[in-house]
Amino acid sequence: MFRLKLVPAETKVNFVVRFRLAAILSSVLVLASLLVFFWQGLNLGIDFRGGILIETRHSEGPADLADLRGRLGQLDLGDISIQSFGAETDVLVRIQRQEGDEKAQIAAIQAVTAELGSSYDIRRTEFVGPTIGAELTEKGILAVLCALGGIMIYIWFRFEWQFSIAAMVALTHDVVTTIGLFAVTAFEFNLATIAAILTIAGYSINDTVVVFDRVRENLRRYKSRQQPEILNISLNETLSRTVMTSVTTALALLAIVFFGGAVLRDFALAMLWGVAIGTYSSVFIAVGMLSWFDLKKTADEDDNDTPKPEYERG
Amino acid sequence: MQAVVAEKMVGLADSLRLSFREKRLRFRALEAGGEQVRFGLRDAEDLPVLEEILAAYAQDYDLTEDGLNRSLRFSEAGLAALRTQTVEQAIEIIRRRLDPDGTKEPVIQRQGADRVLIQLPGVDDPERVKSLLGQTARLTFQLVDLRSSAAEAKAAGRAPQGTQLLEAADGSGELYLVERRVMVSGDMLENAAPSFDQNNRPAVAFTLNAVGAKKFAQVTGANIGRPFAIVLDGKVVSAPVIQSQIFANGQITGNFTIQESNDLALVLRAGALPAPLIVLEERSVGPGLGADSIAAGTLAAIVGLILVMAYMIASYGLFGLFATAALAVNIILLLAALSAIQATLTLPGIAGIVLTVGMAVDANVLIFERIREEFRRGRRIQAAIEAGYSRAISTIIDSNLTTLVAALFLYVFGSGPVRGFSVTLALGIITSMFTAILVTRMIVVLWHNASRPKSLEL
């Protein structure tokens, strides 16, 4: 019977010799991400900057962006960005935060909707006031930090401290490079992006834990073998699963990219990147970090109070 | 909140003045200013009496002493209690304004210390919602002062003692000089309904309760021929002349449209908000986009589901089919759980479902890979299946719990759409653990017992 197998039944890839190369590559990626982030910054959406967003659709054929720019530019609302969104009838209007209080923002929305007239159908308006904007930024940063911390503590409880540190380095790597991607591409960074980053963190840690689980098991099983060899065996044994899960998740995300509509596209693209970087980092960064520690010693010490796996008991 | 505190301080000053007089305490300069009430004692002899009086206020207020002068302001606890009370009152009134019949199922929740989150599905006109929420709807009837005129007061720069200058509500800039004393206020209303005046223009008819009617009859009876102002949120709606004594029933006229008279009647019935509301954040989705994006999201979910199922069957054959059956159960459970908790299905929520579809099969992948491995190591089929499930479970729990940790933080720190996403993600993790572990296992065992396979087609 036919079986689709992206990974052969038994692989003997030597991952460990590539750890050094991966470490160099990832260091460059992380440094570049930080550089771009500090030098160029993120294209912050209205969630964090405060401001107004209006999505509109022209009911009589393609929208005339130049005409809109002229007409809305005259309203004297400061920085206005007008771009087409998804289909050519659809337009996204972004307006900077207005001077004054919340009433000024609402007045601006009304001015724009009045200027657009009846041939433009208002599909969505979002307005984030200055107070909320600052608060969302704070909460967003807090959410990412707390999620990382919570995950780290969980791994520490379930594994040894070395695993916890390795997982944390891998996760930070994923988060930093994802933020770097947003800085480079100038994709809008909004609340949904924070959700994407945290989901990437969740996905990546999921992957990492599966590999760690196997490493822990094999440390107990192959007592006579060297640590690098054990890491290699563990990675090869889980390789088929790693690829399977990455592909299924990627398939679901590709469906969103192509069919999910414009609002979800950026989110799904960020997640796709996350699946790629998360899979890479669990193999090369998380396990790569593990290779720096002497795990066998801790595993031996632990042996007295952990029951042996059943196949060793006979 | 400041306005509420200032108002409470005026009330506090009044009640202190009463208690002081009752106990014959000699005081001076008792006044409410901003967020505190200040007063002084004339004689130190009165200190024990004062202490006795103030004991009742100790819980909600902080006392500052300076010689014989005292000032009271809200303590942290008092302020927190006031905030809670104010927000809860506001929520009740918002509900009555937005959903007078109790059929629209709006979500109105307190968020943080002094915020309210309102979600209204299926609203055609978001501007109207804002105008309903935008007015405090504090209604008062005050006599127009005739001893002096609005123009004189404006020229003098201030209104004479006991009066105040108010603008007209229609934006004409016309000014009225009215007495500060309130004849009747909105909390004495029993009912309000849209109606028409004698010229057939939209108006609002009202009925006062017993207390209000008595007071109103008394004042109107004594002031026939004088105009009185109908004041809404500090602005004069109209100032009709009292033609005859008015009892419980009256009418508010002004330059209303039908919609405006309907809305005014509605907000008057619902009662005044304890404090003005400020819109901090607003997101609205038009019906067109809502339908489009739900359709797109559903299409994406179905395509994703088919792709993942096809890939699973291509990779694991019969076992892949088992996994897709479990996946179908998973989706049904997830949707059931979402509707059980009345979650609003948002776009990020759909993304969460699609992502769950991708990740849900992970548990099955772990189990199947493990079974394959055990089988290759030379175990019999049944033993391999047994071992595959039992060994994979700890891995599955570890990896899913960590993702659940991330979802938890998304929920705690996220707001709006991000929360919706975290809820679907978390529910998806829980249902997928259940279906991938228990449902597939049941199917696999049934299959094994029925067909007794000799070799493992995995």
Chai-1 contact restraints between the chains, C-beta under 6 A:
chainA,res_idxA,chainB,res_idxB,connection_type,confidence,min_distance_angstrom,max_distance_angstrom,comment,restraint_id
A,M1,B,G317,contact,1.0,0.0,6.0,A-B,restraint_1
A,L4,B,A314,contact,1.0,0.0,6.0,A-B,restraint_2
A,L4,B,S315,contact,1.0,0.0,6.0,A-B,restraint_3
A,E102,B,I278,contact,1.0,0.0,6.0,A-B,restraint_4
A,E102,B,V279,contact,1.0,0.0,6.0,A-B,restraint_5
A,D121,B,G288,contact,1.0,0.0,6.0,A-B,restraint_6
A,I122,B,G286,contact,1.0,0.0,6.0,A-B,restraint_7
A,R123,B,G286,contact,1.0,0.0,6.0,A-B,restraint_8
A,R123,B,G288,contact,1.0,0.0,6.0,A-B,restraint_9
A,R123,B,L289,contact,1.0,0.0,6.0,A-B,restraint_10
A,R124,B,V285,contact,1.0,0.0,6.0,A-B,restraint_11
A,R124,B,L289,contact,1.0,0.0,6.0,A-B,restraint_12
A,T125,B,S284,contact,1.0,0.0,6.0,A-B,restraint_13
A,E126,B,R283,contact,1.0,0.0,6.0,A-B,restraint_14
A,F127,B,E282,contact,1.0,0.0,6.0,A-B,restraint_15
A,V128,B,E281,contact,1.0,0.0,6.0,A-B,restraint_16
A,G129,B,L280,contact,1.0,0.0,6.0,A-B,restraint_17
A,T131,B,L280,contact,1.0,0.0,6.0,A-B,restraint_18
A,I132,B,L280,contact,1.0,0.0,6.0,A-B,restraint_19
A,I132,B,E281,contact,1.0,0.0,6.0,A-B,restraint_20
A,K139,B,F413,contact,1.0,0.0,6.0,A-B,restraint_21
A,L142,B,F413,contact,1.0,0.0,6.0,A-B,restraint_22
A,A143,B,F409,contact,1.0,0.0,6.0,A-B,restraint_23
A,A143,B,F413,contact,1.0,0.0,6.0,A-B,restraint_24
A,C146,B,F409,contact,1.0,0.0,6.0,A-B,restraint_25
A,A147,B,A406,contact,1.0,0.0,6.0,A-B,restraint_26
A,A147,B,F409,contact,1.0,0.0,6.0,A-B,restraint_27
A,G150,B,V405,contact,1.0,0.0,6.0,A-B,restraint_28
A,I151,B,T402,contact,1.0,0.0,6.0,A-B,restraint_29
A,I151,B,V405,contact,1.0,0.0,6.0,A-B,restraint_30
A,Y154,B,T402,contact,1.0,0.0,6.0,A-B,restraint_31
A,Y154,B,V405,contact,1.0,0.0,6.0,A-B,restraint_32
A,R158,B,D398,contact,1.0,0.0,6.0,A-B,restraint_33
A,L191,B,V418,contact,1.0,0.0,6.0,A-B,restraint_34
A,A195,B,V418,contact,1.0,0.0,6.0,A-B,restraint_35
A,A195,B,F421,contact,1.0,0.0,6.0,A-B,restraint_36
A,L198,B,A406,contact,1.0,0.0,6.0,A-B,restraint_37
A,L198,B,L410,contact,1.0,0.0,6.0,A-B,restraint_38
A,A201,B,A406,contact,1.0,0.0,6.0,A-B,restraint_39
A,G202,B,T403,contact,1.0,0.0,6.0,A-B,restraint_40
A,G202,B,A406,contact,1.0,0.0,6.0,A-B,restraint_41
A,I205,B,T402,contact,1.0,0.0,6.0,A-B,restraint_42
A,N206,B,S399,contact,1.0,0.0,6.0,A-B,restraint_43
A,N206,B,T403,contact,1.0,0.0,6.0,A-B,restraint_44
A,V209,B,D398,contact,1.0,0.0,6.0,A-B,restraint_45
A,V209,B,S399,contact,1.0,0.0,6.0,A-B,restraint_46
A,V209,B,T402,contact,1.0,0.0,6.0,A-B,restraint_47
A,V210,B,T395,contact,1.0,0.0,6.0,A-B,restraint_48
A,V210,B,S399,contact,1.0,0.0,6.0,A-B,restraint_49
A,D213,B,T395,contact,1.0,0.0,6.0,A-B,restraint_50
A,S240,B,E369,contact,1.0,0.0,6.0,A-B,restraint_51
A,R241,B,V365,contact,1.0,0.0,6.0,A-B,restraint_52
A,R241,B,L366,contact,1.0,0.0,6.0,A-B,restraint_53
A,R241,B,E369,contact,1.0,0.0,6.0,A-B,restraint_54
A,M244,B,V365,contact,1.0,0.0,6.0,A-B,restraint_55
A,T245,B,D362,contact,1.0,0.0,6.0,A-B,restraint_56
A,T245,B,V365,contact,1.0,0.0,6.0,A-B,restraint_57
A,T248,B,V308,contact,1.0,0.0,6.0,A-B,restraint_58
A,T248,B,G358,contact,1.0,0.0,6.0,A-B,restraint_59
A,T248,B,V361,contact,1.0,0.0,6.0,A-B,restraint_60
A,T249,B,G358,contact,1.0,0.0,6.0,A-B,restraint_61
A,T249,B,M359,contact,1.0,0.0,6.0,A-B,restraint_62
A,L251,B,L307,contact,1.0,0.0,6.0,A-B,restraint_63
A,L251,B,V308,contact,1.0,0.0,6.0,A-B,restraint_64
A,A252,B,G304,contact,1.0,0.0,6.0,A-B,restraint_65
A,A252,B,V308,contact,1.0,0.0,6.0,A-B,restraint_66
A,A252,B,V354,contact,1.0,0.0,6.0,A-B,restraint_67
A,A252,B,V357,contact,1.0,0.0,6.0,A-B,restraint_68
A,A252,B,G358,contact,1.0,0.0,6.0,A-B,restraint_69
A,A255,B,A300,contact,1.0,0.0,6.0,A-B,restraint_70
A,A255,B,V303,contact,1.0,0.0,6.0,A-B,restraint_71
A,A255,B,G304,contact,1.0,0.0,6.0,A-B,restraint_72
A,I256,B,A300,contact,1.0,0.0,6.0,A-B,restraint_73
A,I256,B,V354,contact,1.0,0.0,6.0,A-B,restraint_74
A,F259,B,L299,contact,1.0,0.0,6.0,A-B,restraint_75
A,F259,B,A300,contact,1.0,0.0,6.0,A-B,restraint_76
A,F259,B,V303,contact,1.0,0.0,6.0,A-B,restraint_77
A,G260,B,A296,contact,1.0,0.0,6.0,A-B,restraint_78
A,G260,B,G297,contact,1.0,0.0,6.0,A-B,restraint_79
A,G260,B,A300,contact,1.0,0.0,6.0,A-B,restraint_80
A,G261,B,S293,contact,1.0,0.0,6.0,A-B,restraint_81
A,G261,B,A296,contact,1.0,0.0,6.0,A-B,restraint_82
A,V263,B,L347,contact,1.0,0.0,6.0,A-B,restraint_83
A,L264,B,A351,contact,1.0,0.0,6.0,A-B,restraint_84
